[in-house]
Every structure is written in structure tokens, then in C-alpha cells.
Amino acid sequence: MPEIATIILNRNLPEITDKLYKSIKKNNITDIFVVEAGSQKNRLSKYVTWHASWKSAKKNGLRFPRGMNFALSNLYMEKKLDKYKYFALVTNDAEFKTLNFCQKVIRIFEKHKKLGILSPIANNFGEKKLLKDQNVKYFWFVHNHVIFIRTELIKKLMCTTKPGYMNFLFDGTNFRGYGTEMELVAKAYSNYWSVGLTSNIIVNENERLLLKQSNIIKTESYNKNLELFVIEGKKWMKNKYGFNSKWSMSMYAKLFYDKFFDYYPELIKFKI
């Protein structure tokens, strides 16, 4: 039985998703679940597990927060969540340079007993400079094209009142997800779990897919997506927290980050 399960989010790019699925399966011991985020029937991955086929999903997709909520809540309701110790939440534009990532993820989680979330770095991430000579450091930010998360933390944070794609782990009212990764980080630290960056796993984001194939994906152009990502996310932060900027959201997460080390001073060596 694999200790880690992988969830891949697809929308209308079956060839890309199938290639990613095969690569992960070939190089790792993991069960893989594929979420179709409102994809057209003729654009489904041949490995599809669940298809979000309701009207709004077909029109707009699910994006990362709703897509992962959809998958995780289905696993919860199917009583499969507890089968795994860890989950890899992956968008189909992820390009794994570290092919055999699962065993490395497991080893890091086993070594860091209070680590709830782990984020890989990309070749172009500035955050890798923060790691210096250490391959794991705790931080108050993650990128949401790939997130590794401990099931124990999911169970601590999950919403079990009518669980579904809008509420299970992420706040689905923030459709495109700008700021939801920091909210997740704040929730983790407030529940005495840390969030780590690692240079042991390299994953790049293939932005060319959105730049070149937005019409096939059935979404807005790259620039329009980026514009709406920020506008909608800032509106969500303002309505939910009263924050007027991402900086405020970041400082909110960092408040819990700093407090974590008051409770676990022995882990200060992993602090940025």
C-alpha cells in the first residue's frame, strides 16, 4: 500500500495530463487520482477518476482550491482518505525535474515530525536562496502548483459539514486562489504544524500551456488570468479579513509562523 497519493488536476489537456501521470507512475510508488475540472467529454484524461461535470464547472473550471477540495472530499466520503499518510496536490502544468519525488517527500516528513506541508522549489524560484546550505527550511509561504501535505493536518483542518468542492480544505469562494495558500499556511501554524521549503525536490511550472493553449483549456488568456487572479484574490482578502494587500495576508501568516518557534524552540535551526 503506497504511503502517498497523488492528485492531478486537469482541464481539457488530456495529452499533457496522461504524460504526467505516466511519468509519476513510472518513477514512484503512489496511487494517482485525476480530477477533470469541467473538461469536455472528448478532452478527458484516460486515467480520469472524477469528472466535475456540472454547469459552472464546465463553464469556468475549478482551479486549484475547488479542484483539490473536490478530490479530497470525494476520498473522505469514500472512506479512502485515511489510506494514505501524505498527499501530493499537483496541477497538470507541473514539470517534475526530480522524477522519484515520493520517497524523498516521505523521508522529509518522517524526519520532520512537526512538518505539515512541504513545498518544492523551481529553478527560477527566488526562495531557493533562503535555503542556503540546508535542504529544508520552514517558511510562511508556498507555491500552489504542487503542495505536499500530511493527512493528519488535512484531518485537522477539513470541513466535514457538507464537505465538497467549496469548503473541504481550501476556501472555494476564492475561485482563482490568490491568497489561499497563505491562509492554509496560517491555519497550519496556528494548529502547531510547520510549512517547509525543500531543495531536494525541483518542480517547474510550465506557463507555456496557458500562454499557448488557453483557448483549448477553455479559459482566459494568460494576462487576463493573472489580472483576475489578483483582483479577485484581493477582494476576497478584503471581504474575509479586512486586508487591503497581499503583504497584510503574508504578515498574518508570519505571525503564526513566528509564534510556532516559541512553542518549539528546538526547531529554530529550520527558521528562515
C-alpha positions in Angstrom: 0.0 0.0 0.0 1.5 3.4 -1.0 2.0 5.9 1.8 1.4 8.8 -0.5 -1.4 9.5 -3.0 -1.1 12.0 -5.9 -4.0 14.1 -7.1 -3.6 15.7 -10.6 -5.9 18.5 -11.7 -6.7 18.6 -15.5 -8.9 20.8 -17.7 -9.1 19.9 -21.4 -5.4 18.9 -21.8 -5.5 15.0 -21.7 -2.2 14.5 -23.5 -0.3 16.7 -21.0 -2.1 15.0 -18.1 -1.6 11.5 -19.3 2.1 12.2 -19.9 2.4 13.5 -16.3 0.5 10.5 -15.0 2.8 8.0 -16.7 5.9 9.8 -15.6 4.8 9.9 -11.9 3.6 6.3 -12.0 6.8 5.0 -13.7 9.1 6.7 -11.1 7.2 6.5 -7.9 5.2 4.2 -5.6 1.9 6.2 -5.4 -1.8 5.9 -6.1 -2.8 8.6 -8.6 -6.3 10.3 -8.9 -7.1 12.5 -11.8 -9.7 15.3 -11.4 -11.4 16.6 -14.5 -12.2 20.3 -13.8 -15.2 20.7 -16.2 -13.3 19.2 -19.1 -15.2 18.5 -22.4 -16.1 14.8 -22.8 -13.7 14.5 -25.7 -10.9 16.1 -23.7 -10.8 13.8 -20.7 -7.6 12.0 -19.5 -7.8 8.3 -20.0 -6.9 8.0 -16.3 -9.8 10.1 -15.1 -11.1 9.4 -11.5 -13.7 12.1 -11.1 -15.3 14.5 -13.6 -16.7 17.8 -12.4 -19.4 18.0 -15.0 -21.9 20.4 -13.5 -22.7 23.6 -15.4 -20.5 26.1 -13.6 -17.5 23.7 -13.7 -17.9 23.2 -17.4 -18.1 26.9 -17.9 -15.3 28.1 -15.6 -13.4 25.1 -14.4 -12.5 24.5 -10.8 -8.9 25.9 -10.4 -6.6 24.7 -7.6 -8.7 25.3 -4.5 -12.0 23.9 -5.7 -10.3 21.1 -7.7 -8.4 19.8 -4.7 -11.4 20.2 -2.4 -13.4 18.1 -4.9 -10.9 15.3 -4.9 -10.1 15.3 -1.2 -13.8 15.5 -0.2 -14.6 12.5 -2.5 -11.8 10.5 -0.9 -13.1 11.4 2.5 -16.7 10.4 1.6 -15.4 7.2 0.0 -13.5 6.5 3.3 -10.2 6.4 1.4 -8.5 9.5 3.0 -7.0 7.5 5.9 -5.4 5.0 3.5 -2.6 7.5 2.9 -0.2 9.3 5.2 0.5 12.1 2.7 -0.9 13.7 -0.4 0.7 15.4 -3.4 -1.6 18.0 -4.8 -0.4 18.6 -8.4 -1.6 20.8 -11.3 -1.0 19.3 -14.8 1.4 22.1 -15.7 3.9 20.8 -13.2 7.2 19.5 -14.6 9.0 17.3 -12.2 12.7 17.6 -12.6 13.0 15.3 -9.6 11.3 12.2 -11.0 11.4 10.0 -8.0 9.9 12.6 -5.6 7.6 10.4 -3.4 10.3 8.7 -1.4 12.1 12.0 -0.8 8.8 13.5 0.4 8.2 10.7 2.8 11.7 10.8 4.1 11.5 14.5 4.8 8.1 14.2 6.5 9.5 11.3 8.6 12.5 13.3 9.7 10.5 16.5 10.4 7.8 15.3 12.8 6.1 18.7 13.0 6.1 19.4 9.3 2.5 19.5 7.9 3.1 21.0 4.4 6.1 20.8 2.1 6.7 22.9 -1.0 9.2 22.0 -3.7 11.2 24.8 -5.4 11.5 25.6 -9.1 14.7 26.5 -10.9 13.5 30.1 -11.1 12.2 30.5 -7.5 14.0 33.2 -5.5 13.1 31.3 -2.4 15.9 28.8 -3.0 18.3 31.4 -1.9 16.7 31.4 1.5 17.7 27.7 2.0 21.4 28.4 1.8 23.2 25.3 2.8 20.2 23.5 4.2 17.8 21.4 2.0 14.8 22.1 4.2 13.7 25.3 5.9 10.4 26.4 7.4 8.7 29.3 5.8 5.3 31.2 5.7 4.6 30.8 2.0 4.2 28.1 -0.6 3.5 27.9 -4.3 0.3 26.2 -5.2 1.1 24.3 -8.4 2.5 21.5 -6.2 1.8 21.0 -2.5 2.7 18.0 -0.4 0.6 17.7 2.7 0.3 15.4 5.7 -3.1 13.7 6.0 -3.1 14.3 9.7 -3.1 18.0 9.0 -5.8 17.7 6.4 -8.0 16.0 9.0 -7.3 18.8 11.5 -8.3 21.5 9.0 -11.0 19.8 6.9 -14.6 20.9 6.9 -16.9 17.9 7.5 -20.2 19.9 7.4 -21.5 19.2 4.0 -18.0 18.6 2.6 -17.4 19.4 -1.0 -15.6 21.4 -3.6 -16.3 24.7 -2.0 -15.1 24.1 1.6 -13.2 20.9 2.3 -9.7 22.3 2.8 -9.4 25.5 0.8 -11.9 28.4 0.7 -13.6 27.8 -2.6 -15.1 31.3 -2.6 -11.7 32.5 -3.7 -12.1 30.9 -7.1 -8.6 31.5 -8.6 -6.8 31.1 -5.2 -4.7 34.2 -4.8 -4.0 34.2 -1.1 -5.5 30.8 -0.3 -2.0 29.3 0.0 -1.2 31.8 2.8 -4.4 31.1 4.5 -3.5 27.4 4.5 -0.1 28.2 5.9 -1.6 30.3 8.7 -4.0 27.5 9.6 -1.2 25.0 9.7 1.0 27.1 12.0 -2.0 28.0 14.2 -2.5 24.3 14.7 1.2 23.7 15.6 2.3 22.4 12.2 5.1 23.9 10.2 5.4 24.5 6.5 8.6 23.7 4.7 10.5 24.5 1.5 12.9 21.9 0.1 15.6 22.0 -2.5 15.6 18.2 -2.6 12.6 18.3 -5.0 12.6 20.5 -8.1 9.3 21.1 -9.9 8.9 23.8 -12.6 5.6 25.3 -13.7 5.0 25.1 -17.5 3.5 28.5 -18.1 3.6 28.0 -21.8 0.5 25.9 -21.6 -1.6 28.8 -20.5 0.2 31.2 -22.8 -0.3 29.0 -25.9 -3.4 26.8 -25.2 -5.8 29.0 -23.2 -8.4 28.5 -26.0 -8.1 24.7 -25.7 -8.2 24.8 -21.9 -11.3 27.0 -22.2 -10.1 29.8 -20.0 -9.0 33.4 -20.2 -5.6 34.4 -21.7 -2.5 34.3 -19.5 -2.6 38.0 -18.9 -6.3 38.2 -18.2 -6.0 35.2 -15.9 -3.2 37.0 -14.0 -5.2 40.2 -13.8 -8.3 38.4 -12.4 -6.2 36.2 -10.1 -5.0 39.3 -8.3 -8.2 41.4 -8.4 -10.5 38.6 -7.2 -8.0 37.5 -4.6 -7.6 41.0 -3.1 -11.4 41.3 -3.0 -11.6 38.0 -1.1 -8.9 39.1 1.4 -10.7 42.4 2.0 -14.1 40.8 2.5 -12.9 37.9 4.7 -10.1 39.5 6.7 -10.2 43.2 6.1 -6.8 43.1 4.5 -6.1 45.6 1.6 -2.9 43.9 0.3 -1.2 40.5 0.0 1.5 41.9 2.3 -1.1 42.1 5.1 -2.1 38.5 4.4 1.6 37.5 4.4 2.2 39.2 7.8 -0.9 37.4 9.1 0.7 34.0 8.2 4.1 35.1 9.5 2.6 36.0 12.9 1.6 32.3 13.4 5.0 31.3 11.9 7.0 33.3 14.5 4.8 32.0 17.3 5.4 28.4 16.3 9.0 28.7 17.3 8.1 29.9 20.8 6.4 26.5 21.3 9.1 24.6 19.5 12.4 26.4 20.2 14.4 23.2 19.3 13.2 23.8 15.6 14.6 27.4 15.3 17.5 26.0 13.3 15.0 25.5 10.5 13.7 29.1 10.6 14.4 31.4 7.7 
